[in-house]
């Protein structure tokens, strides 16, 4: 899990450098992606081994779990930026 959290920080640093995103956006992405790591950890998975099916299951849980649509949309945005391959049906590149 420690390695996954380090990957998130590297990703956020790159976003900050490349896209100059606002600190609020970066903080929201950090929260959302940390939640994804915790969700995966409870399922004995990680960022390296995540599949598109895993991410779809997470999003389905969010949609049926009473979360606000805006929160789920933000999570989806963070996930799409971090995991472009699993969501497009390709293999994860890490």
Backbone as CSV, one residue per row, in Angstrom:
resi,resn,N_x,N_y,N_z,CA_x,CA_y,CA_z,C_x,C_y,C_z
1,UNK,0.833,-1.195,0.000,0.000,0.000,0.000,0.874,1.253,0.000
2,UNK,2.009,1.168,0.673,2.924,2.307,0.719,3.393,2.694,-0.686
3,UNK,3.688,1.662,-1.491,4.142,1.916,-2.861,3.044,2.586,-3.683
4,UNK,1.808,2.159,-3.463,0.684,2.762,-4.183,0.524,4.235,-3.827
5,UNK,0.657,4.551,-2.552,0.537,5.952,-2.125,1.668,6.790,-2.702
6,UNK,2.867,6.207,-2.808,3.993,6.917,-3.423,3.720,7.161,-4.907
7,UNK,3.113,6.189,-5.583,2.752,6.365,-6.998,1.758,7.520,-7.172
8,UNK,0.818,7.606,-6.253,-0.157,8.700,-6.312,0.553,10.039,-6.182
9,UNK,1.471,10.152,-5.239,2.195,11.414,-5.052,3.015,11.769,-6.286
10,UNK,3.653,10.769,-6.908,4.403,11.020,-8.143,3.469,11.511,-9.249
11,UNK,2.320,10.886,-9.360,1.322,11.276,-10.347,0.863,12.717,-10.116
12,UNK,0.572,13.052,-8.862,0.099,14.404,-8.551,1.183,15.442,-8.799
13,UNK,2.433,15.100,-8.487,3.542,16.008,-8.785,3.633,16.267,-10.287
14,UNK,3.491,15.207,-11.074,3.548,15.357,-12.529,2.383,16.206,-13.032
15,UNK,1.199,15.983,-12.487,0.043,16.804,-12.882,0.278,18.272,-12.561
16,UNK,0.827,18.520,-11.391,1.081,19.898,-10.986,2.074,20.553,-11.941
17,UNK,3.132,19.822,-12.294,4.147,20.379,-13.185,3.637,20.549,-14.615
18,UNK,2.926,19.545,-15.116,2.504,19.553,-16.515,1.238,20.363,-16.762
19,UNK,0.306,20.321,-15.831,-1.016,20.921,-16.052,-1.279,22.148,-15.194
20,UNK,-0.413,22.369,-14.201,-0.566,23.499,-13.290,-1.968,23.533,-12.670
21,UNK,-2.420,22.354,-12.206,-3.748,22.267,-11.596,-3.777,22.983,-10.253
22,UNK,-4.936,23.461,-9.887,-5.116,24.148,-8.606,-4.891,23.177,-7.454
23,UNK,-4.437,23.702,-6.335,-4.190,22.880,-5.148,-5.461,22.163,-4.696
24,UNK,-6.606,22.820,-4.811,-7.872,22.166,-4.441,-8.136,20.934,-5.305
25,UNK,-7.849,21.042,-6.585,-8.036,19.904,-7.489,-7.081,18.781,-7.132
26,UNK,-5.821,19.130,-6.896,-4.831,18.118,-6.520,-5.209,17.441,-5.209
27,UNK,-5.697,18.208,-4.249,-6.121,17.634,-2.963,-7.303,16.688,-3.149
28,UNK,-8.239,17.078,-3.994,-9.396,16.217,-4.259,-8.953,14.930,-4.949
29,UNK,-8.057,15.041,-5.919,-7.533,13.844,-6.585,-6.806,12.958,-5.574
30,UNK,-6.032,13.562,-4.691,-5.307,12.795,-3.669,-6.295,12.010,-2.805
31,UNK,-7.338,12.669,-2.343,-8.355,11.993,-1.519,-9.011,10.851,-2.283
32,UNK,-9.408,11.136,-3.505,-10.099,10.126,-4.299,-9.198,8.934,-4.607
33,UNK,-7.973,9.200,-5.016,-7.072,8.101,-5.363,-6.626,7.323,-4.132
34,UNK,-6.508,7.991,-2.997,-6.204,7.283,-1.749,-7.361,6.364,-1.385
35,UNK,-8.572,6.821,-1.593,-9.736,5.976,-1.350,-9.710,4.760,-2.274
36,UNK,-9.304,4.953,-3.528,-9.198,3.834,-4.464,-8.175,2.821,-3.950
37,UNK,-7.030,3.304,-3.482,-5.995,2.412,-2.946,-6.540,1.616,-1.763
38,UNK,-7.243,2.280,-0.864,-7.814,1.585,0.293,-8.840,0.550,-0.156
39,UNK,-9.663,0.902,-1.121,-10.662,-0.024,-1.653,-9.974,-1.245,-2.256
40,UNK,-8.933,-1.004,-3.047,-8.186,-2.107,-3.655,-7.505,-2.962,-2.593
41,UNK,-6.922,-2.315,-1.596,-6.214,-3.031,-0.529,-7.157,-3.996,0.186
42,UNK,-8.378,-3.577,0.443,-9.364,-4.448,1.093,-9.733,-5.637,0.212
43,UNK,-9.486,-5.516,-1.067,-9.769,-6.602,-2.005,-8.495,-7.329,-2.416
44,UNK,-7.429,-7.098,-1.643,-6.126,-7.728,-1.871,-5.605,-7.453,-3.278
45,UNK,-5.749,-6.211,-3.706,-5.260,-5.775,-4.999,-4.423,-4.520,-4.798
46,UNK,-3.901,-3.981,-5.885,-3.069,-2.779,-5.806,-3.181,-2.000,-7.111
47,UNK,-2.542,-0.848,-7.147,-2.558,-0.034,-8.359,-1.904,-0.756,-9.527
48,UNK,-0.909,-1.575,-9.242,-0.187,-2.280,-10.299,-1.035,-3.393,-10.909
49,UNK,-1.858,-4.037,-10.092,-2.618,-5.193,-10.577,-4.091,-4.891,-10.854
50,UNK,-4.490,-3.644,-10.747,-5.896,-3.278,-10.939,-6.338,-3.563,-12.375
51,UNK,-7.582,-3.965,-12.509,-8.147,-4.219,-13.840,-9.275,-3.226,-14.111
52,UNK,-9.672,-3.167,-15.349,-10.817,-2.344,-15.704,-12.077,-2.782,-14.974
53,UNK,-12.209,-4.094,-14.780,-13.366,-4.619,-14.054,-13.369,-4.137,-12.605
54,UNK,-12.178,-4.089,-11.985,-12.078,-3.575,-10.612,-12.589,-2.140,-10.545
55,UNK,-12.128,-1.324,-11.473,-12.506,0.088,-11.464,-13.992,0.269,-11.760
56,UNK,-14.516,-0.549,-12.646,-15.947,-0.479,-12.931,-16.764,-0.883,-11.710
57,UNK,-16.280,-1.884,-10.957,-16.975,-2.304,-9.732,-16.965,-1.186,-8.699
58,UNK,-15.835,-0.508,-8.569,-15.740,0.615,-7.632,-16.731,1.711,-8.015
59,UNK,-16.751,2.077,-9.274,-17.660,3.132,-9.721,-19.121,2.718,-9.556
60,UNK,-19.425,1.458,-9.793,-20.796,0.973,-9.598,-21.187,1.068,-8.127
61,UNK,-20.264,0.718,-7.231,-20.534,0.844,-5.794,-20.813,2.291,-5.419
62,UNK,-20.051,3.191,-5.997,-20.256,4.612,-5.703,-21.625,5.080,-6.186
63,UNK,-21.994,4.655,-7.371,-23.270,5.101,-7.943,-24.458,4.584,-7.152
64,UNK,-24.355,3.374,-6.619,-25.474,2.800,-5.868,-25.353,3.043,-4.369
65,UNK,-24.239,3.625,-3.937,-23.985,3.798,-2.508,-24.433,5.116,-1.922
66,UNK,-25.155,5.903,-2.679,-25.670,7.148,-2.140,-24.707,8.322,-2.210
67,UNK,-23.621,8.181,-2.954,-22.682,9.294,-3.103,-23.254,10.314,-4.077
68,UNK,-22.904,11.558,-3.879,-23.349,12.608,-4.793,-22.766,12.363,-6.179
69,UNK,-23.542,12.713,-7.182,-23.097,12.542,-8.566,-21.828,13.341,-8.838
70,UNK,-21.712,14.524,-8.235,-20.522,15.349,-8.458,-19.276,14.691,-7.872
71,UNK,-19.421,14.031,-6.720,-18.284,13.333,-6.105,-17.847,12.153,-6.961
72,UNK,-18.822,11.424,-7.477,-18.503,10.282,-8.329,-17.885,10.752,-9.643
73,UNK,-18.353,11.859,-10.178,-17.784,12.408,-11.414,-16.335,12.832,-11.200
74,UNK,-16.049,13.443,-10.057,-14.675,13.846,-9.758,-13.786,12.620,-9.600
75,UNK,-14.298,11.591,-8.918,-13.549,10.342,-8.770,-13.259,9.751,-10.144
76,UNK,-14.254,9.735,-11.008,-14.070,9.201,-12.355,-13.004,9.990,-13.111
77,UNK,-12.988,11.293,-12.955,-11.976,12.123,-13.600,-10.577,11.760,-13.107
78,UNK,-10.420,11.608,-11.803,-9.120,11.236,-11.232,-8.700,9.853,-11.712
79,UNK,-9.633,8.924,-11.707,-9.341,7.549,-12.122,-8.961,7.503,-13.601
80,UNK,-9.664,8.256,-14.431,-9.348,8.275,-15.868,-7.960,8.848,-16.129
81,UNK,-7.578,9.835,-15.368,-6.237,10.396,-15.546,-5.164,9.419,-15.076
82,UNK,-5.437,8.746,-13.972,-4.436,7.850,-13.396,-4.391,6.505,-14.112
83,UNK,-5.528,5.998,-14.554,-5.639,4.672,-15.164,-6.207,4.752,-16.579
84,UNK,-5.555,5.401,-17.510,-6.158,5.499,-18.840,-6.316,4.148,-19.532
85,UNK,-5.392,3.225,-19.339,-5.447,1.935,-20.042,-6.572,1.029,-19.547
86,UNK,-6.723,0.779,-18.222,-7.796,-0.130,-17.801,-9.185,0.335,-18.206
87,UNK,-9.411,1.619,-18.239,-10.739,2.107,-18.598,-10.999,2.031,-20.094
88,UNK,-9.929,1.972,-20.882,-10.121,1.854,-22.326,-10.106,0.404,-22.779
89,UNK,-9.895,-0.530,-21.819,-9.898,-1.946,-22.145,-8.526,-2.500,-22.456
90,UNK,-7.482,-1.667,-22.368,-6.123,-2.132,-22.609,-5.520,-2.606,-21.301
91,UNK,-4.323,-3.177,-21.376,-3.622,-3.599,-20.169,-3.079,-2.399,-19.432
92,UNK,-3.003,-2.508,-18.092,-2.475,-1.426,-17.263,-0.978,-1.311,-17.463
93,UNK,-0.501,-0.070,-17.543,0.938,0.150,-17.651,1.525,0.588,-16.332
94,UNK,0.709,0.653,-15.285,1.187,0.982,-13.944,0.984,2.356,-13.661
